[in-house]
């Protein structure tokens, strides 16, 4: 998990550790760490910059780069940038989205 400045400072050492198969970005937690606790913004410029570093480090080591994605659209975007392991939405977010879609249909009939 790459969610702290310490993890970023040690990307190469982490990805080169035997038994480690990849790097996984926690974008919300990383945004908090990079802003010293001032901001929760998983799409911030700082997170976007570090995302590219994470992908590059994983690719150099022939490992997998992954990330949590708040939406399917974000997953597609990150796949296009080299992320290969994508956790799409939380279980609660999926339940809410499914319920909202069902309610929209039911209210329309």
N, CA, C and O atoms as CSV, one atom per row, in Angstrom:
chain,resi,resn,atom,element,x,y,z
A,1,UNK,N,N,0.849,-1.178,0.000
A,1,UNK,CA,C,0.000,0.000,0.000
A,1,UNK,C,C,0.891,1.237,0.000
A,1,UNK,O,O,1.795,1.377,0.823
A,2,UNK,N,N,0.616,2.107,-0.925
A,2,UNK,CA,C,1.338,3.374,-0.996
A,2,UNK,C,C,0.347,4.455,-0.585
A,2,UNK,O,O,-0.509,4.871,-1.366
A,3,UNK,N,N,0.488,4.899,0.668
A,3,UNK,CA,C,-0.441,5.868,1.238
A,3,UNK,C,C,0.251,6.946,2.071
A,3,UNK,O,O,-0.408,7.797,2.668
A,4,UNK,N,N,1.567,6.902,2.105
A,4,UNK,CA,C,2.313,7.835,2.954
A,4,UNK,C,C,3.537,8.369,2.210
A,4,UNK,O,O,3.962,7.821,1.193
A,5,UNK,N,N,4.089,9.461,2.754
A,5,UNK,CA,C,5.332,10.000,2.205
A,5,UNK,C,C,6.467,8.984,2.361
A,5,UNK,O,O,7.335,8.878,1.495
A,6,UNK,N,N,6.455,8.249,3.455
A,6,UNK,CA,C,7.490,7.244,3.686
A,6,UNK,C,C,7.454,6.166,2.608
A,6,UNK,O,O,8.498,5.749,2.106
A,7,UNK,N,N,6.260,5.720,2.256
A,7,UNK,CA,C,6.142,4.729,1.183
A,7,UNK,C,C,6.659,5.302,-0.132
A,7,UNK,O,O,7.364,4.616,-0.872
A,8,UNK,N,N,6.312,6.555,-0.429
A,8,UNK,CA,C,6.797,7.176,-1.664
A,8,UNK,C,C,8.315,7.272,-1.674
A,8,UNK,O,O,8.948,7.039,-2.704
A,9,UNK,N,N,8.900,7.614,-0.535
A,9,UNK,CA,C,10.355,7.729,-0.433
A,9,UNK,C,C,11.048,6.388,-0.614
A,9,UNK,O,O,12.238,6.339,-0.924
A,10,UNK,N,N,10.313,5.305,-0.423
A,10,UNK,CA,C,10.899,3.967,-0.476
A,10,UNK,C,C,10.305,3.087,-1.576
A,10,UNK,O,O,10.364,1.861,-1.481
A,11,UNK,N,N,9.734,3.695,-2.618
A,11,UNK,CA,C,9.075,2.922,-3.672
A,11,UNK,C,C,9.965,1.832,-4.245
A,11,UNK,O,O,9.550,0.677,-4.342
A,12,UNK,N,N,11.182,2.189,-4.623
A,12,UNK,CA,C,12.060,1.201,-5.246
A,12,UNK,C,C,12.404,0.073,-4.284
A,12,UNK,O,O,12.408,-1.095,-4.672
A,13,UNK,N,N,12.688,0.411,-3.047
A,13,UNK,CA,C,13.009,-0.628,-2.057
A,13,UNK,C,C,11.803,-1.538,-1.825
A,13,UNK,O,O,11.955,-2.752,-1.691
A,14,UNK,N,N,10.631,-0.963,-1.778
A,14,UNK,CA,C,9.419,-1.761,-1.553
A,14,UNK,C,C,9.187,-2.704,-2.723
A,14,UNK,O,O,8.991,-3.905,-2.532
A,15,UNK,N,N,9.209,-2.160,-3.931
A,15,UNK,CA,C,8.894,-2.981,-5.096
A,15,UNK,C,C,9.993,-4.018,-5.375
A,15,UNK,O,O,9.730,-5.034,-6.018
A,16,UNK,N,N,11.217,-3.771,-4.899
A,16,UNK,CA,C,12.303,-4.728,-5.083
A,16,UNK,C,C,12.380,-5.780,-3.973
A,16,UNK,O,O,13.218,-6.680,-4.028
A,17,UNK,N,N,11.520,-5.671,-2.984
A,17,UNK,CA,C,11.509,-6.644,-1.882
A,17,UNK,C,C,10.992,-7.987,-2.380
A,17,UNK,O,O,9.910,-8.050,-2.965
A,18,UNK,N,N,11.750,-9.070,-2.157
A,18,UNK,CA,C,11.265,-10.386,-2.570
A,18,UNK,C,C,9.904,-10.691,-1.931
A,18,UNK,O,O,9.683,-10.436,-0.747
A,19,UNK,N,N,9.012,-11.238,-2.739
A,19,UNK,CA,C,7.678,-11.581,-2.259
A,19,UNK,C,C,6.650,-10.495,-2.461
A,19,UNK,O,O,5.452,-10.744,-2.324
A,20,UNK,N,N,7.094,-9.290,-2.786
A,20,UNK,CA,C,6.168,-8.198,-3.086
A,20,UNK,C,C,5.845,-8.279,-4.578
A,20,UNK,O,O,6.740,-8.244,-5.421
A,21,UNK,N,N,4.559,-8.387,-4.887
A,21,UNK,CA,C,4.143,-8.530,-6.281
A,21,UNK,C,C,3.764,-7.216,-6.938
A,21,UNK,O,O,3.640,-7.156,-8.162
A,22,UNK,N,N,3.578,-6.161,-6.153
A,22,UNK,CA,C,3.197,-4.905,-6.766
A,22,UNK,C,C,3.044,-3.790,-5.756
A,22,UNK,O,O,3.306,-3.947,-4.563
A,23,UNK,N,N,2.609,-2.655,-6.281
A,23,UNK,CA,C,2.355,-1.457,-5.481
A,23,UNK,C,C,0.889,-1.107,-5.626
A,23,UNK,O,O,0.360,-1.106,-6.738
A,24,UNK,N,N,0.227,-0.812,-4.528
A,24,UNK,CA,C,-1.195,-0.468,-4.566
A,24,UNK,C,C,-1.389,0.903,-3.944
A,24,UNK,O,O,-1.028,1.135,-2.790
A,25,UNK,N,N,-1.962,1.804,-4.723
A,25,UNK,CA,C,-2.182,3.179,-4.299
A,25,UNK,C,C,-3.496,3.326,-3.555
A,25,UNK,O,O,-4.548,2.900,-4.032
A,26,UNK,N,N,-3.421,3.934,-2.383
A,26,UNK,CA,C,-4.606,4.362,-1.652
A,26,UNK,C,C,-4.712,5.867,-1.846
A,26,UNK,O,O,-4.156,6.621,-1.047
A,27,UNK,N,N,-5.418,6.338,-2.895
A,27,UNK,CA,C,-5.367,7.750,-3.254
A,27,UNK,C,C,-5.921,8.713,-2.209
A,27,UNK,O,O,-5.396,9.816,-2.065
A,28,UNK,N,N,-6.946,8.337,-1.489
A,28,UNK,CA,C,-7.491,9.248,-0.471
A,28,UNK,C,C,-6.509,9.422,0.671
A,28,UNK,O,O,-6.212,10.547,1.072
A,29,UNK,N,N,-6.003,8.316,1.195
A,29,UNK,CA,C,-5.038,8.408,2.296
A,29,UNK,C,C,-3.765,9.123,1.858
A,29,UNK,O,O,-3.187,9.896,2.622
A,30,UNK,N,N,-3.326,8.863,0.621
A,30,UNK,CA,C,-2.134,9.550,0.145
A,30,UNK,C,C,-2.384,11.056,0.043
A,30,UNK,O,O,-1.497,11.853,0.349
A,31,UNK,N,N,-3.573,11.442,-0.380
A,31,UNK,CA,C,-3.872,12.878,-0.471
A,31,UNK,C,C,-3.807,13.535,0.905
A,31,UNK,O,O,-3.356,14.674,1.028
A,32,UNK,N,N,-4.249,12.831,1.927
A,32,UNK,CA,C,-4.176,13.350,3.290
A,32,UNK,C,C,-2.711,13.501,3.708
A,32,UNK,O,O,-2.317,14.515,4.286
A,33,UNK,N,N,-1.916,12.475,3.405
A,33,UNK,CA,C,-0.494,12.528,3.772
A,33,UNK,C,C,0.234,13.649,3.035
A,33,UNK,O,O,1.037,14.367,3.631
A,34,UNK,N,N,-0.042,13.797,1.752
A,34,UNK,CA,C,0.666,14.810,0.964
A,34,UNK,C,C,0.263,16.236,1.328
A,34,UNK,O,O,1.033,17.172,1.113
A,35,UNK,N,N,-0.928,16.402,1.874
A,35,UNK,CA,C,-1.381,17.743,2.281
A,35,UNK,C,C,-1.187,17.981,3.773
A,35,UNK,O,O,-1.677,18.968,4.323
A,36,UNK,N,N,-0.471,17.071,4.422
A,36,UNK,CA,C,-0.256,17.161,5.871
A,36,UNK,C,C,-1.577,17.241,6.629
A,36,UNK,O,O,-1.704,17.975,7.609
A,37,UNK,N,N,-2.552,16.476,6.158
A,37,UNK,CA,C,-3.832,16.376,6.840
A,37,UNK,C,C,-4.830,17.475,6.530
A,37,UNK,O,O,-5.917,17.502,7.108
A,38,UNK,N,N,-4.483,18.375,5.636
A,38,UNK,CA,C,-5.372,19.498,5.327
A,38,UNK,C,C,-6.466,19.148,4.320
A,38,UNK,O,O,-7.535,19.758,4.334
A,39,UNK,N,N,-6.208,18.165,3.442
A,39,UNK,CA,C,-7.109,17.929,2.328
A,39,UNK,C,C,-7.340,16.444,2.089
A,39,UNK,O,O,-6.420,15.632,2.189
A,40,UNK,N,N,-8.578,16.108,1.773
A,40,UNK,CA,C,-8.928,14.769,1.295
A,40,UNK,C,C,-9.351,14.947,-0.155
A,40,UNK,O,O,-10.496,15.305,-0.429
A,41,UNK,N,N,-8.432,14.699,-1.085
A,41,UNK,CA,C,-8.699,14.879,-2.511
A,41,UNK,C,C,-7.919,13.835,-3.305
A,41,UNK,O,O,-6.779,14.074,-3.704
A,42,UNK,N,N,-8.541,12.673,-3.534
A,42,UNK,CA,C,-7.838,11.608,-4.244
A,42,UNK,C,C,-7.517,11.938,-5.702
A,42,UNK,O,O,-6.796,11.186,-6.358
A,43,UNK,N,N,-8.038,13.041,-6.211
A,43,UNK,CA,C,-7.762,13.451,-7.588
A,43,UNK,C,C,-6.843,14.676,-7.644
A,43,UNK,O,O,-6.727,15.320,-8.686
A,44,UNK,N,N,-6.192,14.995,-6.525
A,44,UNK,CA,C,-5.337,16.184,-6.477
A,44,UNK,C,C,-4.151,16.048,-7.432
A,44,UNK,O,O,-3.779,14.946,-7.834
A,45,UNK,N,N,-3.568,17.194,-7.785
A,45,UNK,CA,C,-2.381,17.204,-8.650
A,45,UNK,C,C,-1.245,16.405,-8.029
A,45,UNK,O,O,-0.505,15.713,-8.729
A,46,UNK,N,N,-1.111,16.503,-6.713
A,46,UNK,CA,C,-0.034,15.778,-6.026
A,46,UNK,C,C,-0.225,14.273,-6.151
A,46,UNK,O,O,0.731,13.550,-6.432
A,47,UNK,N,N,-1.438,13.798,-5.948
A,47,UNK,CA,C,-1.712,12.364,-6.076
A,47,UNK,C,C,-1.508,11.921,-7.523
A,47,UNK,O,O,-0.933,10.862,-7.777
A,48,UNK,N,N,-1.978,12.731,-8.468
A,48,UNK,CA,C,-1.813,12.394,-9.890
A,48,UNK,C,C,-0.339,12.249,-10.255
A,48,UNK,O,O,0.032,11.328,-10.982
A,49,UNK,N,N,0.495,13.144,-9.758
A,49,UNK,CA,C,1.933,13.080,-10.028
A,49,UNK,C,C,2.535,11.799,-9.443
A,49,UNK,O,O,3.313,11.109,-10.101
A,50,UNK,N,N,2.165,11.496,-8.206
A,50,UNK,CA,C,2.725,10.312,-7.552
A,50,UNK,C,C,2.200,9.026,-8.179
A,50,UNK,O,O,2.898,8.013,-8.197
A,51,UNK,N,N,0.981,9.062,-8.691
A,51,UNK,CA,C,0.420,7.899,-9.379
A,51,UNK,C,C,1.344,7.479,-10.525
A,51,UNK,O,O,1.629,6.294,-10.698
A,52,UNK,N,N,1.802,8.445,-11.291
A,52,UNK,CA,C,2.710,8.135,-12.399
A,52,UNK,C,C,4.030,7.558,-11.902
A,52,UNK,O,O,4.595,6.667,-12.538
A,53,UNK,N,N,4.524,8.054,-10.779
A,53,UNK,CA,C,5.763,7.496,-10.196
A,53,UNK,C,C,5.552,6.061,-9.751
A,53,UNK,O,O,6.438,5.223,-9.919
A,54,UNK,N,N,4.386,5.768,-9.183
A,54,UNK,CA,C,4.083,4.418,-8.712
A,54,UNK,C,C,4.025,3.457,-9.892
A,54,UNK,O,O,4.594,2.366,-9.838
A,55,UNK,N,N,3.345,3.856,-10.945
A,55,UNK,CA,C,3.263,3.010,-12.147
A,55,UNK,C,C,4.660,2.762,-12.708
A,55,UNK,O,O,5.007,1.628,-13.037
A,56,UNK,N,N,5.457,3.813,-12.817
A,56,UNK,CA,C,6.811,3.678,-13.370
A,56,UNK,C,C,7.674,2.742,-12.527
A,56,UNK,O,O,8.396,1.905,-13.071
A,57,UNK,N,N,7.604,2.879,-11.202
A,57,UNK,CA,C,8.392,2.004,-10.323
A,57,UNK,C,C,7.966,0.554,-10.483
A,57,UNK,O,O,8.812,-0.339,-10.550
A,58,UNK,N,N,6.679,0.315,-10.544
A,58,UNK,CA,C,6.188,-1.059,-10.715
A,58,UNK,C,C,6.617,-1.622,-12.069
A,58,UNK,O,O,7.047,-2.772,-12.156
A,59,UNK,N,N,6.503,-0.828,-13.107
A,59,UNK,CA,C,6.884,-1.298,-14.435
A,59,UNK,C,C,8.370,-1.599,-14.522
A,59,UNK,O,O,8.768,-2.597,-15.124
A,60,UNK,N,N,9.201,-0.740,-13.921
A,60,UNK,CA,C,10.654,-0.983,-13.913
A,60,UNK,C,C,10.972,-2.330,-13.280
A,60,UNK,O,O,11.853,-3.052,-13.748
A,61,UNK,N,N,10.256,-2.661,-12.222
A,61,UNK,CA,C,10.513,-3.902,-11.491
A,61,UNK,C,C,9.719,-5.081,-12.047
A,61,UNK,O,O,9.783,-6.186,-11.509
A,62,UNK,N,N,8.963,-4.840,-13.133
A,62,UNK,CA,C,8.114,-5.879,-13.725
A,62,UNK,C,C,7.104,-6.418,-12.709
A,62,UNK,O,O,6.863,-7.621,-12.612
A,63,UNK,N,N,6.522,-5.471,-11.952
A,63,UNK,CA,C,5.510,-5.802,-10.954
A,63,UNK,C,C,4.193,-5.129,-11.349
A,63,UNK,O,O,4.135,-4.397,-12.338
A,64,UNK,N,N,3.169,-5.374,-10.592
A,64,UNK,CA,C,1.837,-4.844,-10.877
A,64,UNK,C,C,1.613,-3.548,-10.113
A,64,UNK,O,O,1.930,-3.445,-8.928
A,65,UNK,N,N,1.061,-2.562,-10.813
A,65,UNK,CA,C,0.631,-1.319,-10.171
A,65,UNK,C,C,-0.884,-1.357,-10.056
A,65,UNK,O,O,-1.579,-1.741,-10.997
A,66,UNK,N,N,-1.390,-0.959,-8.899
A,66,UNK,CA,C,-2.833,-0.968,-8.699
A,66,UNK,C,C,-3.294,0.220,-7.885
A,66,UNK,O,O,-2.494,0.949,-7.298
A,67,UNK,N,N,-4.621,0.401,-7.863
A,67,UNK,CA,C,-5.184,1.525,-7.131
A,67,UNK,C,C,-6.637,1.264,-6.794
A,67,UNK,O,O,-7.323,0.496,-7.469
A,68,UNK,N,N,-7.092,1.914,-5.740
A,68,UNK,CA,C,-8.518,1.989,-5.455
A,68,UNK,C,C,-9.090,3.053,-6.387
A,68,UNK,O,O,-8.462,4.089,-6.604
A,69,UNK,N,N,-10.270,2.806,-6.933
A,69,UNK,CA,C,-10.937,3.741,-7.837
A,69,UNK,C,C,-12.348,3.984,-7.337
A,69,UNK,O,O,-13.090,3.038,-7.073
A,70,UNK,N,N,-12.719,5.244,-7.208
A,70,UNK,CA,C,-14.034,5.588,-6.672
A,70,UNK,C,C,-15.160,5.370,-7.674
A,70,UNK,O,O,-16.333,5.403,-7.300
A,71,UNK,N,N,-14.820,5.147,-8.942
A,71,UNK,CA,C,-15.852,4.961,-9.964
A,71,UNK,C,C,-15.308,4.104,-11.103
A,71,UNK,O,O,-14.095,3.979,-11.271
A,72,UNK,N,N,-16.214,3.514,-11.884
A,72,UNK,CA,C,-15.755,2.772,-13.063
A,72,UNK,C,C,-14.991,3.668,-14.046
A,72,UNK,O,O,-14.030,3.227,-14.676
A,73,UNK,N,N,-15.422,4.918,-14.169
A,73,UNK,CA,C,-14.741,5.847,-15.067
A,73,UNK,C,C,-13.292,6.078,-14.634
A,73,UNK,O,O,-12.387,6.148,-15.465
A,74,UNK,N,N,-13.090,6.195,-13.329
A,74,UNK,CA,C,-11.725,6.374,-12.818
A,74,UNK,C,C,-10.886,5.125,-13.082
A,74,UNK,O,O,-9.702,5.223,-13.402
A,75,UNK,N,N,-11.502,3.960,-12.948
A,75,UNK,CA,C,-10.790,2.709,-13.220
A,75,UNK,C,C,-10.320,2.658,-14.670
A,75,UNK,O,O,-9.179,2.286,-14.943
A,76,UNK,N,N,-11.184,3.025,-15.586
A,76,UNK,CA,C,-10.814,3.033,-17.005
A,76,UNK,C,C,-9.676,4.018,-17.245
A,76,UNK,O,O,-8.731,3.711,-17.972
A,77,UNK,N,N,-9.763,5.198,-16.639
A,77,UNK,CA,C,-8.716,6.205,-16.801
A,77,UNK,C,C,-7.375,5.698,-16.270
A,77,UNK,O,O,-6.341,5.888,-16.910
A,78,UNK,N,N,-7.392,5.056,-15.106
A,78,UNK,CA,C,-6.138,4.570,-14.524
A,78,UNK,C,C,-5.588,3.376,-15.288
A,78,UNK,O,O,-4.372,3.212,-15.379
A,79,UNK,N,N,-6.447,2.554,-15.830
A,79,UNK,CA,C,-5.981,1.449,-16.670
A,79,UNK,C,C,-5.223,2.006,-17.874
A,79,UNK,O,O,-4.217,1.440,-18.302
A,80,UNK,N,N,-5.709,3.102,-18.405
A,80,UNK,CA,C,-5.038,3.746,-19.523
A,80,UNK,C,C,-3.694,4.343,-19.162
A,80,UNK,O,O,-2.874,4.610,-20.041
A,81,UNK,N,N,-3.462,4.552,-17.890
A,81,UNK,CA,C,-2.183,5.099,-17.416
A,81,UNK,C,C,-1.246,4.021,-16.890
A,81,UNK,O,O,-0.170,4.329,-16.378
A,82,UNK,N,N,-1.649,2.754,-17.014
A,82,UNK,CA,C,-0.750,1.661,-16.651
A,82,UNK,C,C,-1.103,0.893,-15.403
A,82,UNK,O,O,-0.414,-0.071,-15.067
A,83,UNK,N,N,-2.153,1.282,-14.702
A,83,UNK,CA,C,-2.584,0.511,-13.536
A,83,UNK,C,C,-3.215,-0.801,-14.017
A,83,UNK,O,O,-4.029,-0.806,-14.940
A,84,UNK,N,N,-2.830,-1.902,-13.385
A,84,UNK,CA,C,-3.322,-3.203,-13.834
A,84,UNK,C,C,-4.221,-3.905,-12.826
A,84,UNK,O,O,-4.929,-4.843,-13.193
A,85,UNK,N,N,-4.214,-3.483,-11.579
A,85,UNK,CA,C,-5.064,-4.071,-10.546
A,85,UNK,C,C,-5.928,-2.945,-10.004
A,85,UNK,O,O,-5.423,-2.023,-9.362
A,86,UNK,N,N,-7.222,-3.017,-10.259
A,86,UNK,CA,C,-8.109,-1.913,-9.935
A,86,UNK,C,C,-9.243,-2.380,-9.037
A,86,UNK,O,O,-10.031,-3.249,-9.413
A,87,UNK,N,N,-9.318,-1.801,-7.858
A,87,UNK,CA,C,-10.438,-2.051,-6.946
A,87,UNK,C,C,-11.455,-0.951,-7.223
A,87,UNK,O,O,-11.204,0.220,-6.938
A,88,UNK,N,N,-12.604,-1.328,-7.779
A,88,UNK,CA,C,-13.576,-0.344,-8.245
A,88,UNK,C,C,-14.702,-0.201,-7.235
A,88,UNK,O,O,-15.482,-1.129,-7.021
A,89,UNK,N,N,-14.776,0.956,-6.627
A,89,UNK,CA,C,-15.818,1.337,-5.671
A,89,UNK,C,C,-15.803,0.440,-4.426
A,89,UNK,O,O,-15.292,-0.680,-4.455
A,90,UNK,N,N,-16.356,0.945,-3.371
A,90,UNK,CA,C,-16.518,0.140,-2.154
A,90,UNK,C,C,-17.814,-0.632,-2.252
A,90,UNK,O,O,-18.657,-0.338,-3.100
A,91,UNK,N,N,-17.977,-1.619,-1.388
A,91,UNK,CA,C,-19.219,-2.390,-1.397
A,91,UNK,C,C,-20.415,-1.495,-1.104
A,91,UNK,O,O,-21.477,-1.658,-1.706
A,92,UNK,N,N,-20.252,-0.559,-0.191
A,92,UNK,CA,C,-21.346,0.355,0.139
A,92,UNK,C,C,-21.702,1.250,-1.051
A,92,UNK,O,O,-22.879,1.493,-1.318
A,93,UNK,N,N,-20.688,1.736,-1.762
A,93,UNK,CA,C,-20.942,2.573,-2.938
A,93,UNK,C,C,-21.665,1.788,-4.021
A,93,UNK,O,O,-22.561,2.315,-4.680
A,94,UNK,N,N,-21.277,0.530,-4.206
A,94,UNK,CA,C,-21.968,-0.307,-5.198
A,94,UNK,C,C,-23.415,-0.552,-4.808
A,94,UNK,O,O,-24.302,-0.511,-5.660
A,95,UNK,N,N,-23.662,-0.806,-3.531
A,95,UNK,CA,C,-25.037,-1.003,-3.059
A,95,UNK,C,C,-25.870,0.262,-3.245
A,95,UNK,O,O,-27.022,0.195,-3.675
A,96,UNK,N,N,-25.292,1.401,-2.924
A,96,UNK,CA,C,-26.009,2.670,-3.101
A,96,UNK,C,C,-26.330,2.923,-4.572
A,96,UNK,O,O,-27.443,3.330,-4.906
A,97,UNK,N,N,-25.359,2.685,-5.444
A,97,UNK,CA,C,-25.565,2.930,-6.871
A,97,UNK,C,C,-26.644,2.000,-7.427
A,97,UNK,O,O,-27.495,2.425,-8.208
A,98,UNK,N,N,-26.604,0.744,-7.026
A,98,UNK,CA,C,-27.616,-0.207,-7.482
A,98,UNK,C,C,-28.997,0.154,-6.976
A,98,UNK,O,O,-29.980,0.072,-7.713
A,99,UNK,N,N,-29.066,0.548,-5.736
A,99,UNK,CA,C,-30.353,0.942,-5.150
A,99,UNK,C,C,-30.889,2.194,-5.832
A,99,UNK,O,O,-32.078,2.268,-6.140
A,100,UNK,N,N,-30.034,3.168,-6.068
A,100,UNK,CA,C,-30.458,4.399,-6.738
A,100,UNK,C,C,-30.974,4.100,-8.142
A,100,UNK,O,O,-31.982,4.670,-8.560
A,101,UNK,N,N,-30.299,3.214,-8.875
A,101,UNK,CA,C,-30.750,2.862,-10.216
A,101,UNK,C,C,-32.103,2.155,-10.169
A,101,UNK,O,O,-32.977,2.433,-10.991
A,102,UNK,N,N,-32.279,1.249,-9.218
A,102,UNK,CA,C,-33.548,0.536,-9.099
A,102,UNK,C,C,-34.682,1.495,-8.722
A,102,UNK,O,O,-35.780,1.401,-9.270
A,103,UNK,N,N,-34.423,2.408,-7.796
A,103,UNK,CA,C,-35.433,3.364,-7.380
A,103,UNK,C,C,-35.831,4.300,-8.525
A,103,UNK,O,O,-36.995,4.679,-8.653
A,104,UNK,N,N,-34.866,4.660,-9.338
A,104,UNK,CA,C,-35.163,5.523,-10.480
A,104,UNK,C,C,-36.140,4.819,-11.428
A,104,UNK,O,O,-37.091,5.432,-11.914
A,105,UNK,N,N,-35.901,3.550,-11.683
A,105,UNK,CA,C,-36.796,2.773,-12.541
A,105,UNK,C,C,-38.170,2.649,-11.903
A,105,UNK,O,O,-39.190,2.846,-12.563
A,106,UNK,N,N,-38.191,2.320,-10.612
A,106,UNK,CA,C,-39.468,2.118,-9.918
A,106,UNK,C,C,-40.278,3.408,-9.841
A,106,UNK,O,O,-41.498,3.375,-9.996
A,107,UNK,N,N,-39.638,4.512,-9.610
A,107,UNK,CA,C,-40.359,5.791,-9.525
A,107,UNK,C,C,-40.880,6.238,-10.891
A,107,UNK,O,O,-41.860,6.978,-10.981
A,108,UNK,N,N,-40.225,5.786,-11.936
A,108,UNK,CA,C,-40.634,6.160,-13.276
A,108,UNK,C,C,-41.786,5.324,-13.817
A,108,UNK,O,O,-42.349,5.662,-14.859
A,109,UNK,N,N,-42.159,4.215,-13.119
A,109,UNK,CA,C,-43.243,3.376,-13.643
A,109,UNK,C,C,-44.580,3.688,-13.023
A,109,UNK,O,O,-45.581,3.061,-13.368
